[in-house]
Amino acid sequence: MFPGVFGLIDGTHVPVQVKAESRDRFWDRKGNTSLNIQVVVGPDMKILDFVNRWPGSAHDSRIFRDSNLFARLEQVNRNLPAKN
């Protein structure tokens, strides 16, 4: 365990076959067609968030910014008291 860490986030590319007209969107950085999958786990190794709808060409930060977890964290941040 790492003090102050509440979970881990990472992505992986899962190979997929796509129609020729969609291939450009699914090319990943290694030249394969894939889905870019993001998983977030908590300290107890339970999955907190899972995103599997982005093509291989999508950047990890874009996937995170569009995730339910990001939206929930933004909501919590908005509700925190202002620092003086």
PDB file with one MODEL, atoms N, CA, C and O in Angstrom:
MODEL        1
ATOM      1  N   MET A   1       0.826  -1.184   0.000  1.00  0.00           N
ATOM      2  CA  MET A   1       0.000   0.000   0.000  1.00  0.00           C
ATOM      3  C   MET A   1       0.874   1.252   0.000  1.00  0.00           C
ATOM      4  O   MET A   1       1.955   1.279   0.588  1.00  0.00           O
ATOM      5  N   PHE A   2       0.382   2.269  -0.666  1.00  0.00           N
ATOM      6  CA  PHE A   2       1.041   3.563  -0.685  1.00  0.00           C
ATOM      7  C   PHE A   2       0.155   4.555   0.076  1.00  0.00           C
ATOM      8  O   PHE A   2      -1.013   4.722  -0.275  1.00  0.00           O
ATOM      9  N   PRO A   3       0.685   5.214   1.105  1.00  0.00           N
ATOM     10  CA  PRO A   3      -0.125   6.184   1.849  1.00  0.00           C
ATOM     11  C   PRO A   3      -0.678   7.272   0.939  1.00  0.00           C
ATOM     12  O   PRO A   3       0.044   7.802   0.095  1.00  0.00           O
ATOM     13  N   GLY A   4      -1.953   7.607   1.104  1.00  0.00           N
ATOM     14  CA  GLY A   4      -2.576   8.668   0.328  1.00  0.00           C
ATOM     15  C   GLY A   4      -3.056   8.256  -1.048  1.00  0.00           C
ATOM     16  O   GLY A   4      -3.640   9.072  -1.762  1.00  0.00           O
ATOM     17  N   VAL A   5      -2.827   7.009  -1.442  1.00  0.00           N
ATOM     18  CA  VAL A   5      -3.272   6.530  -2.758  1.00  0.00           C
ATOM     19  C   VAL A   5      -4.574   5.766  -2.566  1.00  0.00           C
ATOM     20  O   VAL A   5      -4.654   4.849  -1.749  1.00  0.00           O
ATOM     21  N   PHE A   6      -5.595   6.153  -3.328  1.00  0.00           N
ATOM     22  CA  PHE A   6      -6.881   5.472  -3.168  1.00  0.00           C
ATOM     23  C   PHE A   6      -7.202   4.539  -4.328  1.00  0.00           C
ATOM     24  O   PHE A   6      -8.238   3.875  -4.310  1.00  0.00           O
ATOM     25  N   GLY A   7      -6.343   4.474  -5.330  1.00  0.00           N
ATOM     26  CA  GLY A   7      -6.591   3.572  -6.447  1.00  0.00           C
ATOM     27  C   GLY A   7      -5.549   3.728  -7.529  1.00  0.00           C
ATOM     28  O   GLY A   7      -4.642   4.555  -7.436  1.00  0.00           O
ATOM     29  N   LEU A   8      -5.697   2.926  -8.544  1.00  0.00           N
ATOM     30  CA  LEU A   8      -4.795   2.952  -9.689  1.00  0.00           C
ATOM     31  C   LEU A   8      -5.615   3.052 -10.966  1.00  0.00           C
ATOM     32  O   LEU A   8      -6.731   2.536 -11.044  1.00  0.00           O
ATOM     33  N   ILE A   9      -5.055   3.717 -11.960  1.00  0.00           N
ATOM     34  CA  ILE A   9      -5.719   3.855 -13.249  1.00  0.00           C
ATOM     35  C   ILE A   9      -4.716   3.482 -14.336  1.00  0.00           C
ATOM     36  O   ILE A   9      -3.545   3.856 -14.274  1.00  0.00           O
ATOM     37  N   ASP A  10      -5.193   2.741 -15.326  1.00  0.00           N
ATOM     38  CA  ASP A  10      -4.334   2.413 -16.462  1.00  0.00           C
ATOM     39  C   ASP A  10      -5.215   2.019 -17.633  1.00  0.00           C
ATOM     40  O   ASP A  10      -6.406   1.748 -17.487  1.00  0.00           O
ATOM     41  N   GLY A  11      -4.602   1.998 -18.769  1.00  0.00           N
ATOM     42  CA  GLY A  11      -5.295   1.605 -19.984  1.00  0.00           C
ATOM     43  C   GLY A  11      -4.539   0.513 -20.701  1.00  0.00           C
ATOM     44  O   GLY A  11      -3.357   0.279 -20.449  1.00  0.00           O
ATOM     45  N   THR A  12      -5.229  -0.138 -21.583  1.00  0.00           N
ATOM     46  CA  THR A  12      -4.602  -1.156 -22.417  1.00  0.00           C
ATOM     47  C   THR A  12      -5.319  -1.189 -23.753  1.00  0.00           C
ATOM     48  O   THR A  12      -6.483  -0.802 -23.857  1.00  0.00           O
ATOM     49  N   HIS A  13      -4.623  -1.649 -24.759  1.00  0.00           N
ATOM     50  CA  HIS A  13      -5.209  -1.762 -26.093  1.00  0.00           C
ATOM     51  C   HIS A  13      -5.590  -3.213 -26.351  1.00  0.00           C
ATOM     52  O   HIS A  13      -4.769  -4.121 -26.218  1.00  0.00           O
ATOM     53  N   VAL A  14      -6.842  -3.410 -26.718  1.00  0.00           N
ATOM     54  CA  VAL A  14      -7.340  -4.741 -27.036  1.00  0.00           C
ATOM     55  C   VAL A  14      -7.530  -4.813 -28.554  1.00  0.00           C
ATOM     56  O   VAL A  14      -8.287  -4.024 -29.118  1.00  0.00           O
ATOM     57  N   PRO A  15      -6.847  -5.756 -29.219  1.00  0.00           N
ATOM     58  CA  PRO A  15      -6.967  -5.849 -30.677  1.00  0.00           C
ATOM     59  C   PRO A  15      -8.402  -6.123 -31.112  1.00  0.00           C
ATOM     60  O   PRO A  15      -9.101  -6.932 -30.503  1.00  0.00           O
ATOM     61  N   VAL A  16      -8.837  -5.438 -32.177  1.00  0.00           N
ATOM     62  CA  VAL A  16     -10.164  -5.649 -32.752  1.00  0.00           C
ATOM     63  C   VAL A  16     -10.059  -5.626 -34.274  1.00  0.00           C
ATOM     64  O   VAL A  16      -9.146  -5.027 -34.843  1.00  0.00           O
ATOM     65  N   GLN A  17     -11.001  -6.282 -34.908  1.00  0.00           N
ATOM     66  CA  GLN A  17     -11.137  -6.199 -36.357  1.00  0.00           C
ATOM     67  C   GLN A  17     -12.258  -5.221 -36.641  1.00  0.00           C
ATOM     68  O   GLN A  17     -13.333  -5.310 -36.049  1.00  0.00           O
ATOM     69  N   VAL A  18     -12.007  -4.278 -37.557  1.00  0.00           N
ATOM     70  CA  VAL A  18     -13.009  -3.266 -37.888  1.00  0.00           C
ATOM     71  C   VAL A  18     -13.171  -3.181 -39.399  1.00  0.00           C
ATOM     72  O   VAL A  18     -12.306  -3.617 -40.158  1.00  0.00           O
ATOM     73  N   LYS A  19     -14.288  -2.615 -39.818  1.00  0.00           N
ATOM     74  CA  LYS A  19     -14.534  -2.407 -41.233  1.00  0.00           C
ATOM     75  C   LYS A  19     -13.503  -1.442 -41.799  1.00  0.00           C
ATOM     76  O   LYS A  19     -13.004  -0.574 -41.083  1.00  0.00           O
ATOM     77  N   ALA A  20     -13.189  -1.587 -43.051  1.00  0.00           N
ATOM     78  CA  ALA A  20     -12.159  -0.769 -43.706  1.00  0.00           C
ATOM     79  C   ALA A  20     -12.440   0.719 -43.555  1.00  0.00           C
ATOM     80  O   ALA A  20     -11.508   1.497 -43.353  1.00  0.00           O
ATOM     81  N   GLU A  21     -13.703   1.137 -43.648  1.00  0.00           N
ATOM     82  CA  GLU A  21     -14.024   2.567 -43.569  1.00  0.00           C
ATOM     83  C   GLU A  21     -13.835   3.140 -42.158  1.00  0.00           C
ATOM     84  O   GLU A  21     -13.789   4.360 -42.002  1.00  0.00           O
ATOM     85  N   SER A  22     -13.727   2.303 -41.144  1.00  0.00           N
ATOM     86  CA  SER A  22     -13.523   2.769 -39.772  1.00  0.00           C
ATOM     87  C   SER A  22     -12.091   2.593 -39.291  1.00  0.00           C
ATOM     88  O   SER A  22     -11.747   3.016 -38.187  1.00  0.00           O
ATOM     89  N   ARG A  23     -11.265   1.977 -40.108  1.00  0.00           N
ATOM     90  CA  ARG A  23      -9.925   1.576 -39.674  1.00  0.00           C
ATOM     91  C   ARG A  23      -9.069   2.744 -39.168  1.00  0.00           C
ATOM     92  O   ARG A  23      -8.343   2.581 -38.188  1.00  0.00           O
ATOM     93  N   ASP A  24      -9.135   3.912 -39.808  1.00  0.00           N
ATOM     94  CA  ASP A  24      -8.291   5.040 -39.405  1.00  0.00           C
ATOM     95  C   ASP A  24      -8.504   5.442 -37.948  1.00  0.00           C
ATOM     96  O   ASP A  24      -7.547   5.797 -37.260  1.00  0.00           O
ATOM     97  N   ARG A  25      -9.733   5.391 -37.477  1.00  0.00           N
ATOM     98  CA  ARG A  25     -10.033   5.762 -36.085  1.00  0.00           C
ATOM     99  C   ARG A  25      -9.468   4.761 -35.088  1.00  0.00           C
ATOM    100  O   ARG A  25      -9.165   5.124 -33.952  1.00  0.00           O
ATOM    101  N   PHE A  26      -9.326   3.525 -35.493  1.00  0.00           N
ATOM    102  CA  PHE A  26      -8.937   2.466 -34.570  1.00  0.00           C
ATOM    103  C   PHE A  26      -7.447   2.154 -34.571  1.00  0.00           C
ATOM    104  O   PHE A  26      -6.997   1.320 -33.784  1.00  0.00           O
ATOM    105  N   TRP A  27      -6.658   2.811 -35.448  1.00  0.00           N
ATOM    106  CA  TRP A  27      -5.209   2.589 -35.447  1.00  0.00           C
ATOM    107  C   TRP A  27      -4.645   3.076 -34.131  1.00  0.00           C
ATOM    108  O   TRP A  27      -4.922   4.201 -33.714  1.00  0.00           O
ATOM    109  N   ASP A  28      -3.859   2.245 -33.471  1.00  0.00           N
ATOM    110  CA  ASP A  28      -3.190   2.688 -32.250  1.00  0.00           C
ATOM    111  C   ASP A  28      -1.750   3.079 -32.568  1.00  0.00           C
ATOM    112  O   ASP A  28      -1.326   3.010 -33.722  1.00  0.00           O
ATOM    113  N   ARG A  29      -1.003   3.488 -31.555  1.00  0.00           N
ATOM    114  CA  ARG A  29       0.356   3.987 -31.776  1.00  0.00           C
ATOM    115  C   ARG A  29       1.325   2.920 -32.272  1.00  0.00           C
ATOM    116  O   ARG A  29       2.412   3.246 -32.749  1.00  0.00           O
ATOM    117  N   LYS A  30       0.945   1.658 -32.167  1.00  0.00           N
ATOM    118  CA  LYS A  30       1.808   0.573 -32.649  1.00  0.00           C
ATOM    119  C   LYS A  30       1.391   0.072 -34.033  1.00  0.00           C
ATOM    120  O   LYS A  30       1.942  -0.907 -34.537  1.00  0.00           O
ATOM    121  N   GLY A  31       0.408   0.754 -34.646  1.00  0.00           N
ATOM    122  CA  GLY A  31      -0.009   0.391 -35.992  1.00  0.00           C
ATOM    123  C   GLY A  31      -1.002  -0.749 -36.076  1.00  0.00           C
ATOM    124  O   GLY A  31      -1.172  -1.347 -37.138  1.00  0.00           O
ATOM    125  N   ASN A  32      -1.662  -1.059 -34.968  1.00  0.00           N
ATOM    126  CA  ASN A  32      -2.691  -2.099 -34.936  1.00  0.00           C
ATOM    127  C   ASN A  32      -4.059  -1.446 -34.783  1.00  0.00           C
ATOM    128  O   ASN A  32      -4.149  -0.291 -34.364  1.00  0.00           O
ATOM    129  N   THR A  33      -5.112  -2.162 -35.113  1.00  0.00           N
ATOM    130  CA  THR A  33      -6.459  -1.673 -34.820  1.00  0.00           C
ATOM    131  C   THR A  33      -6.861  -2.229 -33.453  1.00  0.00           C
ATOM    132  O   THR A  33      -6.742  -3.425 -33.187  1.00  0.00           O
ATOM    133  N   SER A  34      -7.347  -1.312 -32.586  1.00  0.00           N
ATOM    134  CA  SER A  34      -7.647  -1.735 -31.226  1.00  0.00           C
ATOM    135  C   SER A  34      -8.680  -0.817 -30.583  1.00  0.00           C
ATOM    136  O   SER A  34      -8.992   0.263 -31.086  1.00  0.00           O
ATOM    137  N   LEU A  35      -9.201  -1.293 -29.445  1.00  0.00           N
ATOM    138  CA  LEU A  35      -9.983  -0.470 -28.518  1.00  0.00           C
ATOM    139  C   LEU A  35      -9.036  -0.077 -27.397  1.00  0.00           C
ATOM    140  O   LEU A  35      -8.232  -0.891 -26.943  1.00  0.00           O
ATOM    141  N   ASN A  36      -9.129   1.171 -26.948  1.00  0.00           N
ATOM    142  CA  ASN A  36      -8.323   1.639 -25.831  1.00  0.00           C
ATOM    143  C   ASN A  36      -9.195   1.534 -24.585  1.00  0.00           C
ATOM    144  O   ASN A  36     -10.149   2.295 -24.426  1.00  0.00           O
ATOM    145  N   ILE A  37      -8.871   0.600 -23.710  1.00  0.00           N
ATOM    146  CA  ILE A  37      -9.665   0.285 -22.527  1.00  0.00           C
ATOM    147  C   ILE A  37      -9.036   0.929 -21.297  1.00  0.00           C
ATOM    148  O   ILE A  37      -7.823   0.841 -21.104  1.00  0.00           O
ATOM    149  N   GLN A  38      -9.854   1.579 -20.457  1.00  0.00           N
ATOM    150  CA  GLN A  38      -9.367   2.172 -19.204  1.00  0.00           C
ATOM    151  C   GLN A  38     -10.032   1.474 -18.026  1.00  0.00           C
ATOM    152  O   GLN A  38     -11.243   1.254 -18.024  1.00  0.00           O
ATOM    153  N   VAL A  39      -9.224   1.128 -17.019  1.00  0.00           N
ATOM    154  CA  VAL A  39      -9.743   0.500 -15.802  1.00  0.00           C
ATOM    155  C   VAL A  39      -9.167   1.235 -14.597  1.00  0.00           C
ATOM    156  O   VAL A  39      -7.983   1.572 -14.566  1.00  0.00           O
ATOM    157  N   VAL A  40     -10.026   1.478 -13.604  1.00  0.00           N
ATOM    158  CA  VAL A  40      -9.607   2.082 -12.346  1.00  0.00           C
ATOM    159  C   VAL A  40      -9.948   1.098 -11.235  1.00  0.00           C
ATOM    160  O   VAL A  40     -11.080   0.624 -11.144  1.00  0.00           O
ATOM    161  N   VAL A  41      -8.962   0.790 -10.387  1.00  0.00           N
ATOM    162  CA  VAL A  41      -9.202  -0.105  -9.255  1.00  0.00           C
ATOM    163  C   VAL A  41      -8.881   0.615  -7.964  1.00  0.00           C
ATOM    164  O   VAL A  41      -8.017   1.491  -7.925  1.00  0.00           O
ATOM    165  N   GLY A  42      -9.589   0.236  -6.900  1.00  0.00           N
ATOM    166  CA  GLY A  42      -9.363   0.802  -5.582  1.00  0.00           C
ATOM    167  C   GLY A  42      -8.313   0.022  -4.826  1.00  0.00           C
ATOM    168  O   GLY A  42      -7.767  -0.949  -5.350  1.00  0.00           O
ATOM    169  N   PRO A  43      -8.018   0.430  -3.597  1.00  0.00           N
ATOM    170  CA  PRO A  43      -6.981  -0.235  -2.806  1.00  0.00           C
ATOM    171  C   PRO A  43      -7.315  -1.684  -2.469  1.00  0.00           C
ATOM    172  O   PRO A  43      -6.425  -2.468  -2.139  1.00  0.00           O
ATOM    173  N   ASP A  44      -8.596  -2.043  -2.551  1.00  0.00           N
ATOM    174  CA  ASP A  44      -9.009  -3.421  -2.292  1.00  0.00           C
ATOM    175  C   ASP A  44      -9.072  -4.252  -3.577  1.00  0.00           C
ATOM    176  O   ASP A  44      -9.569  -5.379  -3.581  1.00  0.00           O
ATOM    177  N   MET A  45      -8.547  -3.658  -4.689  1.00  0.00           N
ATOM    178  CA  MET A  45      -8.486  -4.305  -6.014  1.00  0.00           C
ATOM    179  C   MET A  45      -9.875  -4.510  -6.641  1.00  0.00           C
ATOM    180  O   MET A  45     -10.018  -5.319  -7.557  1.00  0.00           O
ATOM    181  N   LYS A  46     -10.883  -3.798  -6.165  1.00  0.00           N
ATOM    182  CA  LYS A  46     -12.202  -3.824  -6.789  1.00  0.00           C
ATOM    183  C   LYS A  46     -12.248  -2.751  -7.865  1.00  0.00           C
ATOM    184  O   LYS A  46     -11.710  -1.658  -7.688  1.00  0.00           O
ATOM    185  N   ILE A  47     -12.898  -3.070  -8.983  1.00  0.00           N
ATOM    186  CA  ILE A  47     -12.995  -2.127 -10.092  1.00  0.00           C
ATOM    187  C   ILE A  47     -13.935  -0.988  -9.715  1.00  0.00           C
ATOM    188  O   ILE A  47     -15.082  -1.217  -9.334  1.00  0.00           O
ATOM    189  N   LEU A  48     -13.431   0.254  -9.825  1.00  0.00           N
ATOM    190  CA  LEU A  48     -14.227   1.439  -9.525  1.00  0.00           C
ATOM    191  C   LEU A  48     -14.824   2.051 -10.792  1.00  0.00           C
ATOM    192  O   LEU A  48     -15.894   2.657 -10.748  1.00  0.00           O
ATOM    193  N   ASP A  49     -14.136   1.894 -11.905  1.00  0.00           N
ATOM    194  CA  ASP A  49     -14.601   2.472 -13.168  1.00  0.00           C
ATOM    195  C   ASP A  49     -13.974   1.690 -14.307  1.00  0.00           C
ATOM    196  O   ASP A  49     -12.841   1.219 -14.212  1.00  0.00           O
ATOM    197  N   PHE A  50     -14.740   1.560 -15.393  1.00  0.00           N
ATOM    198  CA  PHE A  50     -14.295   0.788 -16.551  1.00  0.00           C
ATOM    199  C   PHE A  50     -14.852   1.465 -17.794  1.00  0.00           C
ATOM    200  O   PHE A  50     -16.058   1.689 -17.890  1.00  0.00           O
ATOM    201  N   VAL A  51     -13.990   1.791 -18.740  1.00  0.00           N
ATOM    202  CA  VAL A  51     -14.417   2.458 -19.970  1.00  0.00           C
ATOM    203  C   VAL A  51     -13.908   1.633 -21.147  1.00  0.00           C
ATOM    204  O   VAL A  51     -12.708   1.379 -21.254  1.00  0.00           O
ATOM    205  N   ASN A  52     -14.810   1.216 -22.027  1.00  0.00           N
ATOM    206  CA  ASN A  52     -14.399   0.381 -23.165  1.00  0.00           C
ATOM    207  C   ASN A  52     -15.056   0.820 -24.473  1.00  0.00           C
ATOM    208  O   ASN A  52     -15.443  -0.025 -25.280  1.00  0.00           O
ATOM    209  N   ARG A  53     -15.186   2.128 -24.693  1.00  0.00           N
ATOM    210  CA  ARG A  53     -15.878   2.587 -25.894  1.00  0.00           C
ATOM    211  C   ARG A  53     -15.006   3.431 -26.822  1.00  0.00           C
ATOM    212  O   ARG A  53     -15.507   3.963 -27.812  1.00  0.00           O
ATOM    213  N   TRP A  54     -13.705   3.564 -26.521  1.00  0.00           N
ATOM    214  CA  TRP A  54     -12.854   4.447 -27.314  1.00  0.00           C
ATOM    215  C   TRP A  54     -11.984   3.666 -28.287  1.00  0.00           C
ATOM    216  O   TRP A  54     -11.458   2.606 -27.946  1.00  0.00           O
ATOM    217  N   PRO A  55     -11.833   4.190 -29.503  1.00  0.00           N
ATOM    218  CA  PRO A  55     -10.958   3.535 -30.481  1.00  0.00           C
ATOM    219  C   PRO A  55      -9.495   3.670 -30.066  1.00  0.00           C
ATOM    220  O   PRO A  55      -9.154   4.517 -29.241  1.00  0.00           O
ATOM    221  N   GLY A  56      -8.644   2.842 -30.636  1.00  0.00           N
ATOM    222  CA  GLY A  56      -7.219   2.833 -30.302  1.00  0.00           C
ATOM    223  C   GLY A  56      -6.518   4.152 -30.499  1.00  0.00           C
ATOM    224  O   GLY A  56      -5.496   4.400 -29.860  1.00  0.00           O
ATOM    225  N   SER A  57      -7.029   5.007 -31.360  1.00  0.00           N
ATOM    226  CA  SER A  57      -6.376   6.295 -31.612  1.00  0.00           C
ATOM    227  C   SER A  57      -6.626   7.318 -30.506  1.00  0.00           C
ATOM    228  O   SER A  57      -5.977   8.363 -30.484  1.00  0.00           O
ATOM    229  N   ALA A  58      -7.547   7.042 -29.597  1.00  0.00           N
ATOM    230  CA  ALA A  58      -7.881   7.998 -28.528  1.00  0.00           C
ATOM    231  C   ALA A  58      -6.767   8.063 -27.491  1.00  0.00           C
ATOM    232  O   ALA A  58      -6.209   7.036 -27.105  1.00  0.00           O
ATOM    233  N   HIS A  59      -6.446   9.273 -27.042  1.00  0.00           N
ATOM    234  CA  HIS A  59      -5.423   9.470 -26.019  1.00  0.00           C
ATOM    235  C   HIS A  59      -5.988   9.127 -24.644  1.00  0.00           C
ATOM    236  O   HIS A  59      -7.168   9.348 -24.373  1.00  0.00           O
ATOM    237  N   ASP A  60      -5.139   8.587 -23.786  1.00  0.00           N
ATOM    238  CA  ASP A  60      -5.571   8.190 -22.436  1.00  0.00           C
ATOM    239  C   ASP A  60      -6.225   9.336 -21.676  1.00  0.00           C
ATOM    240  O   ASP A  60      -7.217   9.124 -20.978  1.00  0.00           O
ATOM    241  N   SER A  61      -5.690  10.542 -21.798  1.00  0.00           N
ATOM    242  CA  SER A  61      -6.259  11.670 -21.053  1.00  0.00           C
ATOM    243  C   SER A  61      -7.662  12.016 -21.542  1.00  0.00           C
ATOM    244  O   SER A  61      -8.507  12.437 -20.752  1.00  0.00           O
ATOM    245  N   ARG A  62      -7.913  11.842 -22.834  1.00  0.00           N
ATOM    246  CA  ARG A  62      -9.260  12.099 -23.359  1.00  0.00           C
ATOM    247  C   ARG A  62     -10.258  11.089 -22.795  1.00  0.00           C
ATOM    248  O   ARG A  62     -11.380  11.445 -22.435  1.00  0.00           O
ATOM    249  N   ILE A  63      -9.841   9.841 -22.724  1.00  0.00           N
ATOM    250  CA  ILE A  63     -10.702   8.795 -22.180  1.00  0.00           C
ATOM    251  C   ILE A  63     -11.029   9.105 -20.723  1.00  0.00           C
ATOM    252  O   ILE A  63     -12.183   9.001 -20.307  1.00  0.00           O
ATOM    253  N   PHE A  64     -10.008   9.486 -19.947  1.00  0.00           N
ATOM    254  CA  PHE A  64     -10.234   9.802 -18.537  1.00  0.00           C
ATOM    255  C   PHE A  64     -11.168  10.993 -18.375  1.00  0.00           C
ATOM    256  O   PHE A  64     -12.081  10.949 -17.550  1.00  0.00           O
ATOM    257  N   ARG A  65     -10.955  12.064 -19.153  1.00  0.00           N
ATOM    258  CA  ARG A  65     -11.799  13.266 -19.033  1.00  0.00           C
ATOM    259  C   ARG A  65     -13.256  12.976 -19.381  1.00  0.00           C
ATOM    260  O   ARG A  65     -14.147  13.699 -18.936  1.00  0.00           O
ATOM    261  N   ASP A  66     -13.512  11.934 -20.167  1.00  0.00           N
ATOM    262  CA  ASP A  66     -14.882  11.586 -20.553  1.00  0.00           C
ATOM    263  C   ASP A  66     -15.483  10.490 -19.669  1.00  0.00           C
ATOM    264  O   ASP A  66     -16.610  10.056 -19.906  1.00  0.00           O
ATOM    265  N   SER A  67     -14.744  10.044 -18.659  1.00  0.00           N
ATOM    266  CA  SER A  67     -15.219   8.932 -17.827  1.00  0.00           C
ATOM    267  C   SER A  67     -16.178   9.396 -16.737  1.00  0.00           C
ATOM    268  O   SER A  67     -16.190  10.566 -16.357  1.00  0.00           O
ATOM    269  N   ASN A  68     -16.975   8.466 -16.245  1.00  0.00           N
ATOM    270  CA  ASN A  68     -17.875   8.747 -15.118  1.00  0.00           C
ATOM    271  C   ASN A  68     -17.073   9.111 -13.875  1.00  0.00           C
ATOM    272  O   ASN A  68     -17.495   9.962 -13.091  1.00  0.00           O
ATOM    273  N   LEU A  69     -15.925   8.476 -13.691  1.00  0.00           N
ATOM    274  CA  LEU A  69     -15.094   8.779 -12.531  1.00  0.00           C
ATOM    275  C   LEU A  69     -14.653  10.240 -12.549  1.00  0.00           C
ATOM    276  O   LEU A  69     -14.721  10.912 -11.520  1.00  0.00           O
ATOM    277  N   PHE A  70     -14.205  10.741 -13.692  1.00  0.00           N
ATOM    278  CA  PHE A  70     -13.784  12.137 -13.793  1.00  0.00           C
ATOM    279  C   PHE A  70     -14.943  13.065 -13.439  1.00  0.00           C
ATOM    280  O   PHE A  70     -14.757  14.039 -12.709  1.00  0.00           O
ATOM    281  N   ALA A  71     -16.132  12.770 -13.948  1.00  0.00           N
ATOM    282  CA  ALA A  71     -17.309  13.597 -13.653  1.00  0.00           C
ATOM    283  C   ALA A  71     -17.606  13.601 -12.159  1.00  0.00           C
ATOM    284  O   ALA A  71     -17.927  14.647 -11.595  1.00  0.00           O
ATOM    285  N   ARG A  72     -17.502  12.446 -11.517  1.00  0.00           N
ATOM    286  CA  ARG A  72     -17.750  12.374 -10.070  1.00  0.00           C
ATOM    287  C   ARG A  72     -16.698  13.155  -9.293  1.00  0.00           C
ATOM    288  O   ARG A  72     -17.032  13.856  -8.337  1.00  0.00           O
ATOM    289  N   LEU A  73     -15.428  13.045  -9.691  1.00  0.00           N
ATOM    290  CA  LEU A  73     -14.362  13.791  -9.015  1.00  0.00           C
ATOM    291  C   LEU A  73     -14.541  15.294  -9.201  1.00  0.00           C
ATOM    292  O   LEU A  73     -14.291  16.060  -8.270  1.00  0.00           O
ATOM    293  N   GLU A  74     -14.965  15.726 -10.373  1.00  0.00           N
ATOM    294  CA  GLU A  74     -15.229  17.145 -10.616  1.00  0.00           C
ATOM    295  C   GLU A  74     -16.368  17.638  -9.726  1.00  0.00           C
ATOM    296  O   GLU A  74     -16.309  18.751  -9.202  1.00  0.00           O
ATOM    297  N   GLN A  75     -17.393  16.824  -9.555  1.00  0.00           N
ATOM    298  CA  GLN A  75     -18.528  17.200  -8.705  1.00  0.00           C
ATOM    299  C   GLN A  75     -18.088  17.347  -7.250  1.00  0.00           C
ATOM    300  O   GLN A  75     -18.477  18.300  -6.574  1.00  0.00           O
ATOM    301  N   VAL A  76     -17.287  16.414  -6.776  1.00  0.00           N
ATOM    302  CA  VAL A  76     -16.772  16.493  -5.405  1.00  0.00           C
ATOM    303  C   VAL A  76     -15.931  17.755  -5.254  1.00  0.00           C
ATOM    304  O   VAL A  76     -16.053  18.465  -4.255  1.00  0.00           O
ATOM    305  N   ASN A  77     -15.082  18.040  -6.230  1.00  0.00           N
ATOM    306  CA  ASN A  77     -14.212  19.226  -6.171  1.00  0.00           C
ATOM    307  C   ASN A  77     -15.034  20.506  -6.103  1.00  0.00           C
ATOM    308  O   ASN A  77     -14.678  21.427  -5.368  1.00  0.00           O
ATOM    309  N   ARG A  78     -16.131  20.579  -6.859  1.00  0.00           N
ATOM    310  CA  ARG A  78     -16.988  21.767  -6.845  1.00  0.00           C
ATOM    311  C   ARG A  78     -17.656  21.969  -5.480  1.00  0.00           C
ATOM    312  O   ARG A  78     -17.958  23.099  -5.097  1.00  0.00           O
ATOM    313  N   ASN A  79     -17.885  20.877  -4.752  1.00  0.00           N
ATOM    314  CA  ASN A  79     -18.575  20.971  -3.476  1.00  0.00           C
ATOM    315  C   ASN A  79     -17.645  21.171  -2.280  1.00  0.00           C
ATOM    316  O   ASN A  79     -18.116  21.305  -1.151  1.00  0.00           O
ATOM    317  N   LEU A  80     -16.331  21.192  -2.513  1.00  0.00           N
ATOM    318  CA  LEU A  80     -15.397  21.412  -1.416  1.00  0.00           C
ATOM    319  C   LEU A  80     -15.413  22.887  -1.026  1.00  0.00           C
ATOM    320  O   LEU A  80     -15.601  23.758  -1.875  1.00  0.00           O
ATOM    321  N   PRO A  81     -15.215  23.162   0.256  1.00  0.00           N
ATOM    322  CA  PRO A  81     -15.158  24.571   0.663  1.00  0.00           C
ATOM    323  C   PRO A  81     -13.941  25.273   0.046  1.00  0.00           C
ATOM    324  O   PRO A  81     -12.896  24.655  -0.161  1.00  0.00           O
ATOM    325  N   ALA A  82     -14.089  26.551  -0.239  1.00  0.00           N
ATOM    326  CA  ALA A  82     -12.988  27.321  -0.829  1.00  0.00           C
ATOM    327  C   ALA A  82     -11.876  27.496   0.194  1.00  0.00           C
ATOM    328  O   ALA A  82     -12.135  27.674   1.384  1.00  0.00           O
ATOM    329  N   LYS A  83     -10.619  27.443  -0.286  1.00  0.00           N
ATOM    330  CA  LYS A  83      -9.465  27.670   0.583  1.00  0.00           C
ATOM    331  C   LYS A  83      -9.263  29.161   0.769  1.00  0.00           C
ATOM    332  O   LYS A  83      -9.434  29.935  -0.172  1.00  0.00           O
ATOM    333  N   ASN A  84      -8.904  29.565   1.964  1.00  0.00           N
ATOM    334  CA  ASN A  84      -8.635  30.988   2.244  1.00  0.00           C
ATOM    335  C   ASN A  84      -7.166  31.274   2.183  1.00  0.00           C
ATOM    336  O   ASN A  84      -6.750  32.414   2.390  1.00  0.00           O
TER     337      ASN A  84
ENDMDL
END
